[in-house]
């Protein structure tokens, strides 16, 4: 899948890279050695897992910003274009900063060596290298063990959740997927985990022991209950995240713990303010009156979306606008959404793996449903306050739709 506005830099600096996904670290490790290991210049918090990665980094960023720290963040996929994937102190990377990174990659002879995502990962480390940063937050792209972000000598590892996703690359069982996620654990490091299924937890614990990593676990080492965070003698009360959904409390707690373990002296009133400001595009994001974008795209994130709807929008009519990739478990997603839906609108979008809207229509068991063949025909305006519109199914669908916001 093309990274929006990424080819502009490749063409400008005459650097070639492949658009395919190639799990493995050898190529990017060679490339980074040519650039004198920029990935090891800062203290890194590395986040992998099935869901909650982006939200955890959003909380990390807000907490760092409110405490006056300088930080960088590398996340995926892009929401608007490539520039929002690399951020410095909450600001998207500039064209000038990207140009400098690409110049260095060109001079190092990286053309033809890497995939697009590997090249972008290297660019992120080069951007961060230019700035004195207190912390860098890195989101694994897919999996962890063989993901191109897994190149730091040392990092604090965070795994918010593990569930079934990307089975064609990571395997079709929780155990196989957990092996990939736990691959980010570094020797003699710290590992912070959320509430994992027992089968996933067993795999993660085994790998952590092999790496002599110190395990810090939600529900054991630290907890979040009734908006109160507790970790030993550290207590933060009255925490109310801006991001909707009870699952965000767990992501918030993971972020707080990761900063504590990084040696950051957190202050209660700053933590309270920070979690109110944390937000993430495409995660129950309010984009218009009664219109929300949520990039739920697998079983666990759909479950979380449905629970959030029940909690936040009881007795509301929920209209879903849905676009899904064909390699997702769309039957499960439909069955869950049908439980809270008033109506469905299935949409064709332009991703190479997009599932035809007609297939979703055929398998949907709800009576109120229709197909929109062209994404340009979607209209959101809704003056009835009892109706909520939620766009979901794929972050790629949301990204494409977002580009048309100016025409609403």
ABEGO torsion letter per residue (X at the ends): XBBBGAAAAAAAAGBBBBABBBBEAAAAAAAAAAAGGAAAABBBBBBBEABGAAAAAAAAAAAAAAAGBBBBBBBOBBAABAAAABBBGGBBBBAAAAAAAAAAAAAAGABGABBAAAAAAAAAAAAAAABBBABBBBBBABEGAABAABABABBBBBBABBBBBGAAAAEABAAAAAAAAAAABBBGBBBBBBBBBAAAAAAAAAAAAAAGBBBBBBGAABBBBGGBBBBEABBBBGBBBABBEAAAAAAAAAAAAAAAAAGBBBBAAAAAAAAAABBBBGBGBBABBGBBBBABABAAAAAAAAAAAAAABBGBBBBBBBBBBAABBAAAAAAAAAAABABBBBBBBABAABBBAAAAAAABABABBBBBABAAABBABBABAABBBBBBGBAAAAAAAAAAAAAX
